[in-house]
Amino acid sequence: MERGTYIAELDELQPDRDVVLTIGMFDGVHLGHQNLIHQVRRRGRELGGQSAVLTFYPHPRAVLDPESSPSYLNTLEERLDLLASLGVDIIARLRFTRELSRYTADEFLQLVLRHLRLRELWGGPEFTLGYQRQGTASRLAEIGRGCGFVVHQVAPLSIDGDVVSSTRVRHLLAAGDVAAAGRLLGRCPNLKGQVVPGAHRGHSLGFPTANLATAPGRALPRDGIYAAHAILNAESYYAVVNIGTRPTFDNGERLVEAYLLDFDRDIYGRCLELCFVQRLRDEQRFASAADLVAQMQRDVAQARAILAHTEACA
C-alpha cells in the first residue's frame, strides 16, 4: 500500500529522518517536474529515508514585482494535490515574502535544515537558490559539503523540440494550443471553479451553459471555442467551452462558459472541472442568433467526434 503524503508548512516539520528534497514553485506540475520528483522519490526509498518537495506560495514575482507576475497554471490547492499524486512522502509549503527574498543561499538552506534532515538536494537544469539567484549548483554543492548533503541536477526534458517548462505551457495556452500544452503537462489542461449565474442567453438559444468562476490570476486558454471533458461529482460529460467576450451580444466581459452535452440539470453553486482537449475555432461575431445556433450545432458535432476518442483529463 502507498504511504500517504504529509502536507504542512515548513516550520511545522521536525528533522527526524533523512530526506531527499527538491525545491521550487512547480507551477503546472508538468512532465519535467514529474521526472524530477520521480527521481527524488526513488532516491528517498533507496536511501531508506523520505522524499520531500518544498514549494513556495505565492509566486516570488507576485511579491517582488506584481505587474510582471505570470499567470498561474494551478491554484495552490491544485498544485498540492498534483504533487501528492506523485507519491512523495512530504510536501512542505513555504510562504514567499520580501524578507525571504533577501536570504542568501546559505541562510535559506539553514532555514531548511532546521526542519528537514537533508541528505540530498535535487534540482532542475536551471535550479538556483537565494538572493539574486546567487546559489548556483556549484555554490549549493559547496554548502552541501559543509552541511552533509549532496546536490544533484537533472537534465532538461524536451518534448516536440521544446524544453518542458511552465513558461512554455503558458505560451501554448495563450496561443490556444491546448493539445500541445497537454503533451507537456502529461494531462489535459484544466480549469476548476464554481458554477455561477449568467445572462441565460445560452438557454434561450437551446444551449444552456454553465458559467465558471475562475481563480484570479489563473492562466486561461486563448479566447475561442474548445472541445472539453466536464467533470462533475466524478462523472464525466462531453462539453463545448467558450472562452471570451461573446461578440455577437456586445457583452465585453471575458467569461468561461461550458455547454454540457446531453445534460440538463441545475448545477449552480457546484464545482465543475473542465479538461481541455482541442481548440475548435476562434470566437466570431454572427449576423443573427440563428447563424450562431447553426454554428453551435456544428461545434457540438465536431466536439462529440473528438471527445469520443479521448479520456477525461488523460
C-alpha positions as CSV (number, residue, x, y, z in Angstrom):
1,M,0.0,0.0,0.0
2,E,1.2,3.5,-0.8
3,R,2.1,5.7,2.1
4,G,0.1,8.9,2.4
5,T,1.7,12.3,1.7
6,Y,2.2,14.6,4.7
7,I,1.5,18.2,3.8
8,A,2.5,21.0,6.2
9,E,4.1,24.4,6.5
10,L,7.9,24.1,6.6
11,D,8.1,25.4,10.2
12,E,5.8,22.6,11.3
13,L,8.2,19.9,10.4
14,Q,10.8,18.1,12.6
15,P,14.1,16.7,11.2
16,D,13.5,13.1,12.4
17,R,14.5,11.2,9.2
18,D,16.9,11.6,6.3
19,V,15.3,13.4,3.4
20,V,15.8,13.7,-0.3
21,L,14.5,17.1,-1.2
22,T,13.6,19.2,-4.2
23,I,12.6,22.9,-4.0
24,G,10.6,25.0,-6.4
25,M,7.3,26.6,-7.5
26,F,6.3,23.5,-9.6
27,D,3.6,25.6,-11.3
28,G,1.6,23.2,-13.5
29,V,3.5,20.1,-12.2
30,H,4.4,19.4,-15.8
31,L,6.4,16.3,-17.1
32,G,9.7,18.0,-16.3
33,H,8.6,18.4,-12.7
34,Q,7.3,14.9,-12.6
35,N,10.6,13.5,-13.9
36,L,12.5,15.3,-11.2
37,I,10.1,14.3,-8.5
38,H,10.1,10.7,-9.5
39,Q,13.9,10.6,-9.2
40,V,13.6,12.3,-5.7
41,R,11.1,9.7,-4.7
42,R,13.3,6.8,-6.0
43,R,16.3,8.1,-4.1
44,G,14.4,8.6,-0.9
45,R,13.5,4.9,-1.0
46,E,16.9,3.7,-2.0
47,L,18.4,5.6,1.0
48,G,15.8,4.3,3.4
49,G,14.7,7.9,4.0
50,Q,11.8,10.1,2.9
51,S,11.2,12.1,-0.3
52,A,10.1,15.7,0.1
53,V,9.1,18.6,-2.0
54,L,9.3,22.2,-0.8
55,T,7.0,24.6,-2.7
56,F,6.5,28.3,-2.4
57,Y,3.4,30.4,-2.4
58,P,2.6,32.8,-3.9
59,H,4.9,33.1,-6.9
60,P,8.1,35.1,-6.0
61,R,7.4,37.6,-8.7
62,A,3.9,38.2,-7.3
63,V,5.6,39.5,-4.2
64,L,8.6,41.3,-5.7
65,D,7.1,42.6,-9.0
66,P,3.3,42.0,-9.1
67,E,2.9,43.7,-12.5
68,S,5.2,41.1,-14.2
69,S,3.9,38.1,-12.2
70,P,3.0,35.2,-14.5
71,S,-0.5,33.8,-14.5
72,Y,-0.9,30.6,-12.5
73,L,-1.3,27.2,-14.2
74,N,-2.7,25.8,-10.9
75,T,-4.1,27.1,-7.7
76,L,-2.1,26.2,-4.6
77,E,-4.6,23.6,-3.7
78,E,-4.5,22.0,-7.1
79,R,-0.7,22.1,-7.1
80,L,-0.6,20.3,-3.7
81,D,-3.0,17.6,-5.0
82,L,-0.9,17.0,-8.1
83,L,2.3,16.8,-6.1
84,A,0.8,14.4,-3.7
85,S,-0.4,12.2,-6.5
86,L,3.2,11.6,-7.4
87,G,3.7,9.7,-4.2
88,V,6.2,11.8,-2.3
89,D,6.3,11.4,1.5
90,I,6.3,15.1,2.5
91,I,5.2,18.4,0.9
92,A,6.4,21.4,2.7
93,R,4.7,24.8,2.0
94,L,6.7,28.0,2.4
95,R,5.1,31.4,2.1
96,F,7.4,33.6,0.0
97,T,7.9,37.1,1.4
98,R,10.2,40.1,0.8
99,E,12.2,39.1,3.8
100,L,12.7,35.6,2.5
101,S,13.8,37.0,-0.9
102,R,16.8,38.6,0.9
103,Y,18.1,35.4,2.3
104,T,21.4,34.2,0.8
105,A,21.5,30.5,-0.3
106,D,23.4,29.7,2.9
107,E,20.7,31.4,5.1
108,F,17.9,29.7,3.2
109,L,19.4,26.3,3.5
110,Q,20.0,26.8,7.2
111,L,16.2,27.5,7.5
112,V,15.5,24.3,5.6
113,L,18.0,22.3,7.8
114,R,16.2,23.4,10.9
115,H,13.2,21.4,9.8
116,L,14.4,18.7,7.4
117,R,17.4,16.4,7.9
118,L,18.7,16.9,4.4
119,R,20.6,14.0,2.8
120,E,20.3,15.0,-0.9
121,L,19.1,18.1,-2.7
122,W,17.8,17.7,-6.3
123,G,17.1,20.5,-8.8
124,G,16.2,21.1,-12.4
125,P,18.5,22.3,-15.1
126,E,18.3,26.0,-14.0
127,F,18.0,25.4,-10.3
128,T,19.3,28.3,-8.1
129,L,18.5,29.5,-4.6
130,G,18.9,32.6,-2.6
131,Y,19.2,36.4,-3.1
132,Q,19.7,37.3,-6.7
133,R,19.9,33.6,-7.6
134,Q,23.4,33.5,-6.3
135,G,23.0,30.0,-5.0
136,T,24.1,28.2,-8.2
137,A,24.6,24.5,-8.5
138,S,28.3,24.8,-7.7
139,R,27.6,27.1,-4.7
140,L,24.9,24.7,-3.4
141,A,27.3,21.8,-3.7
142,E,29.9,23.7,-1.7
143,I,27.3,24.4,1.0
144,G,26.3,20.8,1.0
145,R,29.9,19.6,1.6
146,G,29.9,21.7,4.7
147,C,26.4,20.6,5.9
148,G,26.4,16.9,5.0
149,F,24.2,16.8,1.9
150,V,24.8,16.1,-1.8
151,V,23.4,18.2,-4.7
152,H,22.1,16.6,-7.9
153,Q,20.9,18.4,-11.0
154,V,18.7,16.7,-13.6
155,A,18.9,17.3,-17.4
156,P,16.2,19.2,-19.1
157,L,13.3,17.3,-20.6
158,S,12.3,18.1,-24.2
159,I,9.1,17.3,-26.0
160,D,8.1,18.4,-29.5
161,G,11.5,20.0,-29.8
162,D,11.0,22.3,-26.8
163,V,12.3,22.2,-23.3
164,V,9.3,21.5,-21.0
165,S,8.8,24.5,-18.7
166,S,5.9,26.3,-17.0
167,T,6.6,29.3,-19.2
168,R,6.3,27.2,-22.4
169,V,3.0,25.8,-21.1
170,R,1.7,29.3,-20.5
171,H,2.7,30.4,-24.0
172,L,0.9,27.4,-25.6
173,L,-2.3,28.2,-23.6
174,A,-2.1,31.8,-24.7
175,A,-1.9,30.6,-28.3
176,G,-4.9,28.3,-27.7
177,D,-2.9,25.2,-28.4
178,V,-4.3,23.1,-25.5
179,A,-3.3,19.9,-27.2
180,A,0.4,20.8,-27.2
181,A,0.1,22.2,-23.6
182,G,-1.4,18.8,-22.6
183,R,1.6,17.0,-24.1
184,L,3.9,19.0,-21.8
185,L,1.7,18.6,-18.8
186,G,1.1,14.9,-19.2
187,R,-2.6,15.5,-18.9
188,C,-5.3,17.8,-20.3
189,P,-5.0,21.5,-19.2
190,N,-7.9,22.1,-16.8
191,L,-9.9,24.7,-15.1
192,K,-11.9,24.3,-11.9
193,G,-14.5,26.7,-10.5
194,Q,-17.9,27.2,-9.1
195,V,-20.8,27.4,-11.5
196,V,-22.4,30.9,-11.2
197,P,-25.5,32.5,-12.7
198,G,-25.1,34.1,-16.2
199,A,-27.3,36.1,-18.6
200,H,-29.2,32.9,-19.6
201,R,-28.7,33.7,-23.3
202,G,-27.5,30.2,-24.0
203,H,-30.7,28.7,-22.5
204,S,-32.8,30.9,-24.7
205,L,-30.9,29.6,-27.8
206,G,-31.3,26.0,-26.8
207,F,-27.7,25.6,-25.5
208,P,-27.8,26.3,-21.7
209,T,-24.3,27.0,-20.4
210,A,-22.6,26.7,-17.1
211,N,-20.6,29.9,-16.3
212,L,-17.4,29.1,-14.4
213,A,-16.0,31.5,-11.8
214,T,-12.2,31.1,-12.2
215,A,-9.5,31.9,-9.7
216,P,-7.9,35.4,-10.1
217,G,-4.6,35.2,-11.9
218,R,-5.3,31.8,-13.4
219,A,-3.9,31.1,-16.9
220,L,-6.7,30.7,-19.4
221,P,-6.5,29.4,-22.9
222,R,-6.8,31.9,-25.7
223,D,-10.3,33.2,-26.4
224,G,-12.2,30.7,-28.6
225,I,-14.3,27.6,-28.7
226,Y,-12.9,24.3,-27.3
227,A,-13.9,20.6,-27.0
228,A,-13.5,19.5,-23.4
229,H,-14.5,17.0,-20.8
230,A,-16.5,18.4,-18.0
231,I,-16.1,16.7,-14.6
232,L,-19.0,17.0,-12.1
233,N,-19.0,14.8,-8.9
234,A,-16.5,12.4,-10.5
235,E,-18.8,12.0,-13.6
236,S,-17.5,13.0,-17.0
237,Y,-19.6,14.7,-19.7
238,Y,-18.7,16.0,-23.2
239,A,-18.6,19.8,-23.4
240,V,-18.2,22.7,-25.7
241,V,-16.5,25.6,-24.0
242,N,-16.5,29.2,-25.0
243,I,-13.8,31.5,-23.6
244,G,-14.2,35.1,-24.5
245,T,-16.5,38.1,-24.7
246,R,-19.4,36.8,-26.7
247,P,-19.0,39.3,-29.6
248,T,-22.5,38.6,-31.0
249,F,-24.0,40.1,-27.9
250,D,-21.6,43.0,-27.4
251,N,-21.1,41.9,-23.8
252,G,-17.4,42.8,-23.4
253,E,-16.8,40.8,-20.2
254,R,-14.5,37.8,-20.5
255,L,-16.2,34.6,-19.5
256,V,-15.7,30.9,-19.4
257,E,-19.0,29.1,-20.4
258,A,-19.5,25.4,-20.8
259,Y,-22.3,23.7,-22.7
260,L,-22.5,20.1,-21.3
261,L,-23.9,17.7,-24.0
262,D,-26.8,15.5,-23.1
263,F,-27.2,17.2,-19.7
264,D,-30.0,19.3,-18.3
265,R,-29.6,19.6,-14.5
266,D,-29.3,22.7,-12.4
267,I,-25.7,22.9,-11.1
268,Y,-25.5,26.4,-9.8
269,G,-23.1,26.6,-6.9
270,R,-21.4,23.3,-7.8
271,C,-17.7,22.8,-8.5
272,L,-17.1,22.0,-12.2
273,E,-13.8,21.0,-13.8
274,L,-13.1,21.5,-17.5
275,C,-10.4,19.4,-19.2
276,F,-9.5,21.0,-22.5
277,V,-8.8,18.6,-25.4
278,Q,-8.8,20.6,-28.6
279,R,-9.4,24.1,-29.9
280,L,-12.3,24.2,-32.4
281,R,-12.2,27.8,-33.7
282,D,-12.0,31.4,-32.8
283,E,-14.8,33.4,-31.3
284,Q,-16.9,35.0,-34.1
285,R,-19.5,37.7,-34.3
286,F,-22.6,36.4,-36.1
287,A,-25.1,38.5,-38.0
288,S,-28.0,36.8,-36.2
289,A,-28.9,34.4,-33.4
290,A,-29.9,31.9,-36.0
291,D,-26.5,31.9,-37.5
292,L,-24.9,31.5,-34.1
293,V,-27.2,28.5,-33.3
294,A,-26.2,26.9,-36.6
295,Q,-22.5,27.2,-35.8
296,M,-23.0,25.9,-32.3
297,Q,-24.7,22.8,-33.7
298,R,-21.6,22.3,-35.9
299,D,-19.4,22.8,-32.9
300,V,-21.3,20.2,-30.9
301,A,-21.0,17.6,-33.7
302,Q,-17.2,18.3,-34.0
303,A,-16.6,18.1,-30.3
304,R,-18.6,14.9,-29.9
305,A,-16.4,13.3,-32.6
306,I,-13.2,14.5,-31.0
307,L,-14.1,13.6,-27.4
308,A,-15.3,10.1,-28.3
309,H,-11.6,9.2,-28.8
310,T,-10.2,10.7,-25.7
311,E,-10.5,10.1,-21.9
312,A,-11.3,12.7,-19.4
313,C,-8.2,14.5,-18.1
314,A,-6.0,11.9,-19.6
